[in-house]
Amino acid sequence: MTLDVALQRLWYGPRWASLPLWPLSWLFRGAVSLRHALYRSGLLRAQRVSVPVVVVGNLTVGGTGKTPVCAWLAKQLAQRGRRVGVVLRGYGGQATAQPQVVTATSDPQRVGDEALLHALRSPQVVVAGADRVAAARLAVEQGAEVIVCDDGLQHLRLARDVEIAVVDAERGFGNGLLLPAGPLREPAARLGRVHAVVVTERGSGRALTPVRRTTGVLTARQRSGDAVNLRSGERRALAAFGGRRVHAVAGIGNPQPFFEGLRAAGIEIEAHPLGDHVALDAGALPFPSGTTVLMTEKDAVKCRGFAEADWWFVELELSIDEAEARALVDGILERTGLAGVGEHRG
């Protein structure tokens, strides 16, 4: 059992199981509270860039569907006629000390898998860098009129105009404890200070109701779409893979809904859950050569250079009620002062 799997079982299991870690969790809570207090008092100052900033983040470690929501929002703003810059840390990459522009041909080992995934989905500007302020400024230099930050809810040094928190409907906040005893980066009460909450639903598990607020809550439903061949670009419905055993690979924060989606499509799979942002190379793959492989799009960007003929990634389709989506985007445009001149609906 990997450390990642062990932590997931601990965090989403009974609270008493993490009892030895509670003192460290209390210390972590104190550090988080002190940091927020320092920013509120002005002893630490958030830095603004010259365009509005929207942060899409989460309270838990990984696996909430944050990146698909961020990509959806970037597309929505672009359709309203705004040049969008997506800024992110570049987890899994080796060259994030200095911010760098990410394109569809960038090396995922340098910029990170999520950064390349955003670039392939064609927002106008993508910048990866550990220093979110410097990365946002570089995005502005590249022509961004609004920054959408993928993650960074806890990166308080970058001033923001809008905060959106993403919560997994099934897993919620796990045992409700802060790191390292639980999955929370901040207390759940932090949701009361964000502008909107997006609850993501996927899979067949039970749905929780972890969000205790009456306004600004949207539901994003995620489902498995078509399979796309990594080499040829051919598209196939998942039903085409029924009746034979395939290898399924998921190097994401919460891989089980991906596997459940394949099984629900009638596919017999041998599941290979990997660590989030895990590096993939041709010499260290958990399945034999010459087999049929279905993987997430996030994993596929790391396999483009050595993909075999029968390797496919499964698209993730995200849908939000049209009225709720319009209200969210309208609210962002109003709050940031971007509504009005030059706006069009795509």
Secondary structure in CASP SS format (residue, H / E / C, confidence):
PFRMAT SS
TARGET T0000
AUTHOR 0000-0000-0000
METHOD secondary structure of the structure
MODEL  1
M C 1.00
T C 1.00
L H 1.00
D H 1.00
V H 1.00
A H 1.00
L H 1.00
Q H 1.00
R H 1.00
L H 1.00
W H 1.00
Y C 1.00
G C 1.00
P C 1.00
R H 1.00
W H 1.00
A H 1.00
S H 1.00
L H 1.00
P H 1.00
L H 1.00
W H 1.00
P H 1.00
L H 1.00
S H 1.00
W H 1.00
L H 1.00
F H 1.00
R H 1.00
G H 1.00
A H 1.00
V H 1.00
S H 1.00
L H 1.00
R H 1.00
H H 1.00
A H 1.00
L H 1.00
Y H 1.00
R H 1.00
S H 1.00
G C 1.00
L C 1.00
L C 1.00
R C 1.00
A C 1.00
Q E 1.00
R C 1.00
V C 1.00
S C 1.00
V C 1.00
P C 1.00
V E 1.00
V E 1.00
V E 1.00
V E 1.00
G E 1.00
N C 1.00
L C 1.00
T E 1.00
V C 1.00
G C 1.00
G C 1.00
T C 1.00
G C 1.00
K H 1.00
T H 1.00
P H 1.00
V H 1.00
C H 1.00
A H 1.00
W H 1.00
L H 1.00
A H 1.00
K H 1.00
Q H 1.00
L H 1.00
A H 1.00
Q H 1.00
R C 1.00
G C 1.00
R C 1.00
R C 1.00
V E 1.00
G E 1.00
V E 1.00
V E 1.00
L E 1.00
R C 1.00
G C 1.00
Y C 1.00
G C 1.00
G C 1.00
Q C 1.00
A C 1.00
T C 1.00
A C 1.00
Q C 1.00
P C 1.00
Q E 1.00
V E 1.00
V C 1.00
T C 1.00
A C 1.00
T C 1.00
S C 1.00
D C 1.00
P H 1.00
Q H 1.00
R H 1.00
V H 1.00
G C 1.00
D H 1.00
E H 1.00
A H 1.00
L H 1.00
L H 1.00
H H 1.00
A H 1.00
L H 1.00
R C 1.00
S C 1.00
P C 1.00
Q C 1.00
V E 1.00
V E 1.00
V E 1.00
A E 1.00
G C 1.00
A C 1.00
D C 1.00
R H 1.00
V H 1.00
A H 1.00
A H 1.00
A H 1.00
R H 1.00
L H 1.00
A H 1.00
V H 1.00
E H 1.00
Q C 1.00
G C 1.00
A C 1.00
E C 1.00
V E 1.00
I E 1.00
V E 1.00
C E 1.00
D E 1.00
D C 1.00
G C 1.00
L C 1.00
Q C 1.00
H C 1.00
L C 1.00
R C 1.00
L E 1.00
A C 1.00
R C 1.00
D C 1.00
V E 1.00
E E 1.00
I E 1.00
A E 1.00
V E 1.00
V E 1.00
D E 1.00
A C 1.00
E C 1.00
R C 1.00
G C 1.00
F C 1.00
G C 1.00
N C 1.00
G C 1.00
L C 1.00
L E 1.00
L C 1.00
P C 1.00
A C 1.00
G C 1.00
P C 1.00
L E 1.00
R C 1.00
E C 1.00
P C 1.00
A H 1.00
A H 1.00
R H 1.00
L H 1.00
G H 1.00
R H 1.00
V C 1.00
H C 1.00
A E 1.00
V E 1.00
V E 1.00
V E 1.00
T E 1.00
E E 1.00
R C 1.00
G C 1.00
S C 1.00
G C 1.00
R C 1.00
A C 1.00
L C 1.00
T C 1.00
P C 1.00
V C 1.00
R C 1.00
R C 1.00
T C 1.00
T C 1.00
G C 1.00
V E 1.00
L E 1.00
T E 1.00
A E 1.00
R E 1.00
Q E 1.00
R E 1.00
S E 1.00
G E 1.00
D E 1.00
A E 1.00
V E 1.00
N E 1.00
L C 1.00
R C 1.00
S C 1.00
G C 1.00
E C 1.00
R E 1.00
R E 1.00
A C 1.00
L H 1.00
A H 1.00
A H 1.00
F H 1.00
G C 1.00
G C 1.00
R C 1.00
R E 1.00
V E 1.00
H E 1.00
A E 1.00
V E 1.00
A E 1.00
G C 1.00
I C 1.00
G C 1.00
N C 1.00
P C 1.00
Q H 1.00
P H 1.00
F H 1.00
F H 1.00
E H 1.00
G H 1.00
L H 1.00
R H 1.00
A H 1.00
A C 1.00
G C 1.00
I C 1.00
E E 1.00
I E 1.00
E E 1.00
A E 1.00
H E 1.00
P E 1.00
L C 1.00
G C 1.00
D C 1.00
H C 1.00
V C 1.00
A C 1.00
L C 1.00
D C 1.00
A C 1.00
G C 1.00
A C 1.00
L C 1.00
P C 1.00
F C 1.00
P C 1.00
S C 1.00
G C 1.00
T C 1.00
T C 1.00
V E 1.00
L E 1.00
M E 1.00
T E 1.00
E H 1.00
K H 1.00
D H 1.00
A H 1.00
V C 1.00
K C 1.00
C C 1.00
R C 1.00
G C 1.00
F C 1.00
A C 1.00
E C 1.00
A C 1.00
D C 1.00
W E 1.00
W E 1.00
F E 1.00
V E 1.00
E E 1.00
L E 1.00
E E 1.00
L E 1.00
S E 1.00
I E 1.00
D C 1.00
E H 1.00
A H 1.00
E H 1.00
A H 1.00
R H 1.00
A H 1.00
L H 1.00
V H 1.00
D H 1.00
G H 1.00
I H 1.00
L H 1.00
E H 1.00
R H 1.00
T H 1.00
G C 1.00
L C 1.00
A C 1.00
G C 1.00
V C 1.00
G C 1.00
E C 1.00
H C 1.00
R C 1.00
G C 1.00
END
